[in-house]
Amino acid sequence: MSNEVQKVFMSQKQRLLYLSSQSTDPKSPAISQALHEPLKGTIVEIDPTKKGIDYESVHDAICDGWRVVHFPDQRGSLEGSEVEIYGYQFILEKMEEYVD
């Protein structure tokens, strides 16, 4: 009898991280995040048991290997606009190996 070797295939998949910050400066404090994982059935939700967010700023995420794929509008905000409430949204990506 021969032993069958199960092949494990790894592939790179794109993770997306939406980080909102207090300004358009990547070093400004992050105020919220949403992490989108490349796995079927995952949902993006706020974890009430988690204390804080993963990165203090977009710059910290970049230092951890995330790439910015979308910068927020650089034109500034109007007083009282949604930007002042929700922050400036950066979209970052990271390619990581996942088992298929």
N, CA, C and O atoms as a GROMACS GRO file, in nm:
protein
  400
    1MET      N    1   0.083  -0.119   0.000
    1MET     CA    2   0.000   0.000   0.000
    1MET      C    3   0.087   0.125   0.000
    1MET      O    4   0.187   0.133   0.072
    2SER      N    5   0.050   0.217  -0.078
    2SER     CA    6   0.126   0.342  -0.082
    2SER      C    7   0.056   0.450  -0.002
    2SER      O    8  -0.067   0.457   0.001
    3ASN      N    9   0.133   0.532   0.060
    3ASN     CA   10   0.077   0.647   0.132
    3ASN      C   11   0.051   0.759   0.033
    3ASN      O   12   0.139   0.799  -0.043
    4GLU      N   13  -0.072   0.808   0.034
    4GLU     CA   14  -0.103   0.920  -0.052
    4GLU      C   15  -0.063   1.049   0.017
    4GLU      O   16  -0.090   1.069   0.135
    5VAL      N   17   0.001   1.133  -0.057
    5VAL     CA   18   0.042   1.262  -0.004
    5VAL      C   19  -0.059   1.365  -0.050
    5VAL      O   20  -0.082   1.385  -0.169
    6GLN      N   21  -0.120   1.431   0.048
    6GLN     CA   22  -0.217   1.534   0.015
    6GLN      C   23  -0.141   1.662  -0.018
    6GLN      O   24  -0.058   1.708   0.060
    7LYS      N   25  -0.169   1.718  -0.133
    7LYS     CA   26  -0.103   1.841  -0.174
    7LYS      C   27  -0.181   1.960  -0.120
    7LYS      O   28  -0.303   1.968  -0.130
    8VAL      N   29  -0.108   2.050  -0.062
    8VAL     CA   30  -0.168   2.174  -0.012
    8VAL      C   31  -0.123   2.286  -0.104
    8VAL      O   32  -0.004   2.310  -0.123
    9PHE      N   33  -0.220   2.354  -0.161
    9PHE     CA   34  -0.189   2.463  -0.252
    9PHE      C   35  -0.208   2.595  -0.179
    9PHE      O   36  -0.311   2.619  -0.116
   10MET      N   37  -0.108   2.679  -0.189
   10MET     CA   38  -0.115   2.811  -0.130
   10MET      C   39  -0.131   2.912  -0.244
   10MET      O   40  -0.072   2.896  -0.351
   11SER      N   41  -0.210   3.012  -0.220
   11SER     CA   42  -0.223   3.118  -0.319
   11SER      C   43  -0.228   3.251  -0.246
   11SER      O   44  -0.270   3.260  -0.131
   12GLN      N   45  -0.183   3.353  -0.316
   12GLN     CA   46  -0.189   3.486  -0.257
   12GLN      C   47  -0.327   3.544  -0.278
   12GLN      O   48  -0.384   3.538  -0.387
   13LYS      N   49  -0.379   3.602  -0.171
   13LYS     CA   50  -0.509   3.666  -0.178
   13LYS      C   51  -0.499   3.806  -0.118
   13LYS      O   52  -0.416   3.833  -0.031
   14GLN      N   53  -0.584   3.891  -0.165
   14GLN     CA   54  -0.581   4.032  -0.124
   14GLN      C   55  -0.669   4.055  -0.001
   14GLN      O   56  -0.788   4.024  -0.002
   15ARG      N   57  -0.609   4.109   0.104
   15ARG     CA   58  -0.683   4.154   0.221
   15ARG      C   59  -0.704   4.305   0.204
   15ARG      O   60  -0.615   4.374   0.155
   16LEU      N   61  -0.819   4.355   0.245
   16LEU     CA   62  -0.846   4.499   0.236
   16LEU      C   63  -0.872   4.554   0.375
   16LEU      O   64  -0.944   4.495   0.454
   17LEU      N   65  -0.811   4.668   0.402
   17LEU     CA   66  -0.827   4.737   0.529
   17LEU      C   67  -0.871   4.880   0.501
   17LEU      O   68  -0.800   4.956   0.436
   18TYR      N   69  -0.989   4.915   0.550
   18TYR     CA   70  -1.038   5.052   0.539
   18TYR      C   71  -1.006   5.120   0.672
   18TYR      O   72  -1.056   5.079   0.777
   19LEU      N   73  -0.924   5.223   0.667
   19LEU     CA   74  -0.888   5.299   0.786
   19LEU      C   75  -0.934   5.443   0.768
   19LEU      O   76  -0.900   5.507   0.669
   20SER      N   77  -1.009   5.493   0.863
   20SER     CA   78  -1.048   5.634   0.863
   20SER      C   79  -0.959   5.706   0.962
   20SER      O   80  -0.936   5.658   1.073
   21SER      N   81  -0.910   5.822   0.922
   21SER     CA   82  -0.822   5.899   1.009
   21SER      C   83  -0.875   6.041   1.025
   21SER      O   84  -0.968   6.083   0.957
   22GLN      N   85  -0.813   6.114   1.117
   22GLN     CA   86  -0.860   6.249   1.148
   22GLN      C   87  -0.828   6.350   1.039
   22GLN      O   88  -0.893   6.455   1.031
   23SER      N   89  -0.730   6.320   0.954
   23SER     CA   90  -0.698   6.411   0.844
   23SER      C   91  -0.644   6.329   0.726
   23SER      O   92  -0.639   6.206   0.733
   24THR      N   93  -0.604   6.396   0.621
   24THR     CA   94  -0.548   6.328   0.505
   24THR      C   95  -0.402   6.289   0.525
   24THR      O   96  -0.345   6.221   0.439
   25ASP      N   97  -0.342   6.329   0.634
   25ASP     CA   98  -0.204   6.294   0.665
   25ASP      C   99  -0.198   6.149   0.712
   25ASP      O  100  -0.266   6.115   0.810
   26PRO      N  101  -0.120   6.061   0.647
   26PRO     CA  102  -0.113   5.921   0.690
   26PRO      C  103  -0.066   5.901   0.834
   26PRO      O  104  -0.086   5.794   0.891
   27LYS      N  105  -0.004   6.003   0.892
   27LYS     CA  106   0.042   5.991   1.031
   27LYS      C  107  -0.061   6.042   1.132
   27LYS      O  108  -0.038   6.036   1.253
   28SER      N  109  -0.174   6.092   1.084
   28SER     CA  110  -0.277   6.140   1.177
   28SER      C  111  -0.345   6.020   1.243
   28SER      O  112  -0.345   5.911   1.187
   29PRO      N  113  -0.402   6.038   1.361
   29PRO     CA  114  -0.462   5.926   1.434
   29PRO      C  115  -0.577   5.860   1.357
   29PRO      O  116  -0.662   5.928   1.298
   30ALA      N  117  -0.578   5.727   1.359
   30ALA     CA  118  -0.689   5.651   1.300
   30ALA      C  119  -0.806   5.653   1.397
   30ALA      O  120  -0.787   5.649   1.518
   31ILE      N  121  -0.927   5.660   1.342
   31ILE     CA  122  -1.046   5.666   1.428
   31ILE      C  123  -1.140   5.548   1.409
   31ILE      O  124  -1.225   5.522   1.494
   32SER      N  125  -1.125   5.474   1.298
   32SER     CA  126  -1.206   5.354   1.278
   32SER      C  127  -1.141   5.265   1.173
   32SER      O  128  -1.056   5.309   1.096
   33GLN      N  129  -1.184   5.139   1.171
   33GLN     CA  130  -1.132   5.046   1.072
   33GLN      C  131  -1.237   4.944   1.034
   33GLN      O  132  -1.331   4.918   1.109
   34ALA      N  133  -1.220   4.886   0.915
   34ALA     CA  134  -1.300   4.773   0.870
   34ALA      C  135  -1.205   4.683   0.791
   34ALA      O  136  -1.146   4.726   0.692
   35LEU      N  137  -1.192   4.558   0.836
   35LEU     CA  138  -1.102   4.463   0.772
   35LEU      C  139  -1.184   4.364   0.691
   35LEU      O  140  -1.274   4.298   0.744
   36HIS      N  141  -1.152   4.354   0.561
   36HIS     CA  142  -1.223   4.263   0.470
   36HIS      C  143  -1.128   4.150   0.436
   36HIS      O  144  -1.029   4.170   0.364
   37GLU      N  145  -1.156   4.030   0.486
   37GLU     CA  146  -1.072   3.914   0.461
   37GLU      C  147  -1.113   3.843   0.333
   37GLU      O  148  -1.231   3.845   0.297
   38PRO      N  149  -1.018   3.780   0.262
   38PRO     CA  150  -1.049   3.714   0.134
   38PRO      C  151  -1.097   3.570   0.151
   38PRO      O  152  -1.051   3.480   0.081
   39LEU      N  153  -1.187   3.549   0.243
   39LEU     CA  154  -1.239   3.415   0.269
   39LEU      C  155  -1.390   3.417   0.258
   39LEU      O  156  -1.455   3.510   0.308
   40LYS      N  157  -1.447   3.317   0.193
   40LYS     CA  158  -1.592   3.310   0.178
   40LYS      C  159  -1.659   3.299   0.314
   40LYS      O  160  -1.611   3.228   0.403
   41GLY      N  161  -1.769   3.369   0.327
   41GLY     CA  162  -1.847   3.361   0.450
   41GLY      C  163  -1.805   3.456   0.560
   41GLY      O  164  -1.871   3.464   0.663
   42THR      N  165  -1.694   3.529   0.541
   42THR     CA  166  -1.654   3.624   0.646
   42THR      C  167  -1.739   3.750   0.636
   42THR      O  168  -1.782   3.791   0.528
   43ILE      N  169  -1.762   3.809   0.750
   43ILE     CA  170  -1.839   3.933   0.753
   43ILE      C  171  -1.755   4.039   0.823
   43ILE      O  172  -1.667   4.008   0.903
   44VAL      N  173  -1.784   4.162   0.792
   44VAL     CA  174  -1.715   4.274   0.855
   44VAL      C  175  -1.809   4.330   0.959
   44VAL      O  176  -1.920   4.374   0.928
   45GLU      N  177  -1.764   4.328   1.084
   45GLU     CA  178  -1.847   4.380   1.190
   45GLU      C  179  -1.759   4.434   1.302
   45GLU      O  180  -1.640   4.404   1.310
   46ILE      N  181  -1.819   4.511   1.387
   46ILE     CA  182  -1.747   4.566   1.502
   46ILE      C  183  -1.744   4.460   1.611
   46ILE      O  184  -1.848   4.406   1.648
   47ASP      N  185  -1.625   4.431   1.662
   47ASP     CA  186  -1.608   4.334   1.770
   47ASP      C  187  -1.618   4.409   1.902
   47ASP      O  188  -1.528   4.486   1.936
   48PRO      N  189  -1.726   4.388   1.978
   48PRO     CA  190  -1.743   4.463   2.103
   48PRO      C  191  -1.641   4.425   2.211
   48PRO      O  192  -1.626   4.498   2.309
   49THR      N  193  -1.573   4.313   2.194
   49THR     CA  194  -1.474   4.271   2.295
   49THR      C  195  -1.335   4.327   2.265
   49THR      O  196  -1.246   4.320   2.349
   50LYS      N  197  -1.317   4.382   2.147
   50LYS     CA  198  -1.186   4.434   2.107
   50LYS      C  199  -1.164   4.574   2.162
   50LYS      O  200  -1.253   4.660   2.154
   51LYS      N  201  -1.048   4.596   2.216
   51LYS     CA  202  -1.014   4.727   2.270
   51LYS      C  203  -0.933   4.804   2.165
   51LYS      O  204  -0.819   4.768   2.136
   52GLY      N  205  -0.992   4.908   2.109
   52GLY     CA  206  -0.922   4.990   2.011
   52GLY      C  207  -0.919   4.927   1.873
   52GLY      O  208  -0.990   4.831   1.846
   53ILE      N  209  -0.836   4.984   1.787
   53ILE     CA  210  -0.822   4.935   1.650
   53ILE      C  211  -0.680   4.884   1.632
   53ILE      O  212  -0.594   4.906   1.718
   54ASP      N  213  -0.655   4.815   1.521
   54ASP     CA  214  -0.526   4.748   1.500
   54ASP      C  215  -0.408   4.843   1.482
   54ASP      O  216  -0.296   4.809   1.520
   55TYR      N  217  -0.431   4.960   1.426
   55TYR     CA  218  -0.323   5.054   1.397
   55TYR      C  219  -0.359   5.192   1.448
   55TYR      O  220  -0.474   5.235   1.437
   56GLU      N  221  -0.261   5.263   1.502
   56GLU     CA  222  -0.284   5.398   1.551
   56GLU      C  223  -0.294   5.499   1.437
   56GLU      O  224  -0.351   5.607   1.454
   57SER      N  225  -0.237   5.463   1.321
   57SER     CA  226  -0.241   5.552   1.205
   57SER      C  227  -0.224   5.470   1.078
   57SER      O  228  -0.188   5.352   1.083
   58VAL      N  229  -0.251   5.532   0.965
   58VAL     CA  230  -0.228   5.468   0.836
   58VAL      C  231  -0.079   5.439   0.820
   58VAL      O  232  -0.041   5.335   0.766
   59HIS      N  233   0.003   5.529   0.867
   59HIS     CA  234   0.148   5.510   0.860
   59HIS      C  235   0.191   5.383   0.934
   59HIS      O  236   0.277   5.310   0.885
   60ASP      N  237   0.132   5.357   1.050
   60ASP     CA  238   0.164   5.234   1.124
   60ASP      C  239   0.127   5.110   1.043
   60ASP      O  240   0.200   5.011   1.043
   61ALA      N  241   0.014   5.115   0.973
   61ALA     CA  242  -0.028   5.002   0.889
   61ALA      C  243   0.069   4.983   0.772
   61ALA      O  244   0.102   4.870   0.736
   62ILE      N  245   0.115   5.093   0.714
   62ILE     CA  246   0.213   5.086   0.605
   62ILE      C  247   0.342   5.021   0.656
   62ILE      O  248   0.401   4.939   0.586
   63CYS      N  249   0.385   5.058   0.775
   63CYS     CA  250   0.506   5.000   0.834
   63CYS      C  251   0.490   4.850   0.859
   63CYS      O  252   0.589   4.777   0.868
   64ASP      N  253   0.365   4.803   0.870
   64ASP     CA  254   0.337   4.661   0.892
   64ASP      C  255   0.312   4.587   0.760
   64ASP      O  256   0.270   4.471   0.763
   65GLY      N  257   0.337   4.650   0.647
   65GLY     CA  258   0.328   4.583   0.519
   65GLY      C  259   0.204   4.611   0.436
   65GLY      O  260   0.189   4.555   0.327
   66TRP      N  261   0.114   4.696   0.484
   66TRP     CA  262  -0.005   4.732   0.407
   66TRP      C  263   0.033   4.835   0.302
   66TRP      O  264   0.120   4.920   0.327
   67ARG      N  265  -0.031   4.830   0.184
   67ARG     CA  266  -0.011   4.927   0.076
   67ARG      C  267  -0.137   5.009   0.061
   67ARG      O  268  -0.248   4.955   0.063
   68VAL      N  269  -0.122   5.140   0.045
   68VAL     CA  270  -0.237   5.227   0.022
   68VAL      C  271  -0.278   5.214  -0.124
   68VAL      O  272  -0.197   5.232  -0.214
   69VAL      N  273  -0.407   5.181  -0.147
   69VAL     CA  274  -0.457   5.171  -0.284
   69VAL      C  275  -0.556   5.283  -0.314
   69VAL      O  276  -0.593   5.304  -0.430
   70HIS      N  277  -0.600   5.354  -0.210
   70HIS     CA  278  -0.691   5.468  -0.230
   70HIS      C  279  -0.666   5.570  -0.120
   70HIS      O  280  -0.670   5.539  -0.001
   71PHE      N  281  -0.642   5.693  -0.163
   71PHE     CA  282  -0.626   5.804  -0.069
   71PHE      C  283  -0.757   5.880  -0.060
   71PHE      O  284  -0.832   5.885  -0.157
   72PRO      N  285  -0.785   5.940   0.055
   72PRO     CA  286  -0.907   6.022   0.066
   72PRO      C  287  -0.894   6.149  -0.017
   72PRO      O  288  -0.784   6.189  -0.056
   73ASP      N  289  -1.006   6.211  -0.044
   73ASP     CA  290  -1.010   6.337  -0.117
   73ASP      C  291  -0.922   6.439  -0.044
   73ASP      O  292  -0.939   6.462   0.075
   74GLN      N  293  -0.830   6.499  -0.116
   74GLN     CA  294  -0.735   6.593  -0.057
   74GLN      C  295  -0.784   6.738  -0.056
   74GLN      O  296  -0.710   6.826  -0.012
   75ARG      N  297  -0.904   6.762  -0.102
   75ARG     CA  298  -0.952   6.900  -0.115
   75ARG      C  299  -0.997   6.962   0.016
   75ARG      O  300  -1.025   7.082   0.022
   76GLY      N  301  -1.006   6.882   0.121
   76GLY     CA  302  -1.052   6.937   0.250
   76GLY      C  303  -1.201   6.918   0.266
   76GLY      O  304  -1.270   6.872   0.175
   77SER      N  305  -1.249   6.955   0.383
   77SER     CA  306  -1.391   6.933   0.411
   77SER      C  307  -1.462   7.065   0.434
   77SER      O  308  -1.401   7.168   0.462
   78LEU      N  309  -1.590   7.057   0.420
   78LEU     CA  310  -1.673   7.172   0.453
   78LEU      C  311  -1.714   7.157   0.599
   78LEU      O  312  -1.740   7.047   0.646
   79GLU      N  313  -1.720   7.266   0.668
   79GLU     CA  314  -1.757   7.262   0.809
   79GLU      C  315  -1.894   7.196   0.824
   79GLU      O  316  -1.989   7.231   0.754
   80GLY      N  317  -1.904   7.100   0.918
   80GLY     CA  318  -2.029   7.031   0.943
   80GLY      C  319  -2.057   6.917   0.847
   80GLY      O  320  -2.166   6.861   0.849
   81SER      N  321  -1.961   6.881   0.762
   81SER     CA  322  -1.984   6.773   0.665
   81SER      C  323  -1.963   6.636   0.729
   81SER      O  324  -1.913   6.626   0.841
   82GLU      N  325  -2.000   6.531   0.656
   82GLU     CA  326  -1.982   6.395   0.704
   82GLU      C  327  -1.835   6.362   0.728
   82GLU      O  328  -1.804   6.282   0.816
   83VAL      N  329  -1.743   6.422   0.653
   83VAL     CA  330  -1.602   6.396   0.670
   83VAL      C  331  -1.558   6.428   0.813
   83VAL      O  332  -1.478   6.355   0.872
   84GLU      N  333  -1.610   6.535   0.868
   84GLU     CA  334  -1.575   6.570   1.005
   84GLU      C  335  -1.624   6.467   1.106
   84GLU      O  336  -1.566   6.451   1.212
   85ILE      N  337  -1.730   6.397   1.072
   85ILE     CA  338  -1.786   6.296   1.162
   85ILE      C  339  -1.717   6.162   1.142
   85ILE      O  340  -1.678   6.097   1.240
   86TYR      N  341  -1.700   6.119   1.018
   86TYR     CA  342  -1.650   5.986   0.987
   86TYR      C  343  -1.501   5.980   0.958
   86TYR      O  344  -1.443   5.871   0.960
   87GLY      N  345  -1.438   6.090   0.933
   87GLY     CA  346  -1.296   6.091   0.905
   87GLY      C  347  -1.265   6.074   0.758
   87GLY      O  348  -1.354   6.068   0.674
   88TYR      N  349  -1.137   6.067   0.729
   88TYR     CA  350  -1.086   6.054   0.593
   88TYR      C  351  -1.050   5.908   0.570
   88TYR      O  352  -0.965   5.853   0.640
   89GLN      N  353  -1.113   5.844   0.472
   89GLN     CA  354  -1.096   5.701   0.454
   89GLN      C  355  -0.984   5.667   0.357
   89GLN      O  356  -0.982   5.711   0.242
   90PHE      N  357  -0.890   5.588   0.407
   90PHE     CA  358  -0.784   5.529   0.327
   90PHE      C  359  -0.821   5.383   0.306
   90PHE      O  360  -0.877   5.319   0.395
   91ILE      N  361  -0.790   5.329   0.188
   91ILE     CA  362  -0.808   5.186   0.163
   91ILE      C  363  -0.670   5.128   0.140
   91ILE      O  364  -0.593   5.176   0.056
   92LEU      N  365  -0.639   5.023   0.215
   92LEU     CA  366  -0.508   4.959   0.207
   92LEU      C  367  -0.525   4.813   0.169
   92LEU      O  368  -0.631   4.754   0.193
   93GLU      N  369  -0.420   4.754   0.110
   93GLU     CA  370  -0.424   4.613   0.076
   93GLU      C  371  -0.297   4.546   0.126
   93GLU      O  372  -0.192   4.608   0.143
   94LYS      N  373  -0.311   4.416   0.149
   94LYS     CA  374  -0.195   4.333   0.184
   94LYS      C  375  -0.219   4.198   0.117
   94LYS      O  376  -0.326   4.138   0.130
   95MET      N  377  -0.118   4.152   0.044
   95MET     CA  378  -0.126   4.020  -0.020
   95MET      C  379  -0.066   3.919   0.076
   95MET      O  380   0.048   3.934   0.121
   96GLU      N  381  -0.144   3.813   0.105
   96GLU     CA  382  -0.095   3.710   0.196
   96GLU      C  383  -0.129   3.573   0.142
   96GLU      O  384  -0.223   3.556   0.064
   97GLU      N  385  -0.051   3.474   0.184
   97GLU     CA  386  -0.070   3.336   0.142
   97GLU      C  387  -0.186   3.272   0.219
   97GLU      O  388  -0.196   3.285   0.341
   98TYR      N  389  -0.273   3.205   0.146
   98TYR     CA  390  -0.386   3.132   0.204
   98TYR      C  391  -0.391   2.993   0.143
   98TYR      O  392  -0.354   2.975   0.027
   99VAL      N  393  -0.436   2.898   0.219
   99VAL     CA  394  -0.453   2.762   0.169
   99VAL      C  395  -0.581   2.756   0.087
   99VAL      O  396  -0.687   2.800   0.131
  100ASP      N  397  -0.570   2.701  -0.035
  100ASP     CA  398  -0.689   2.685  -0.120
  100ASP      C  399  -0.758   2.555  -0.088
  100ASP      O  400  -0.860   2.522  -0.149
   0.00000   0.00000   0.00000
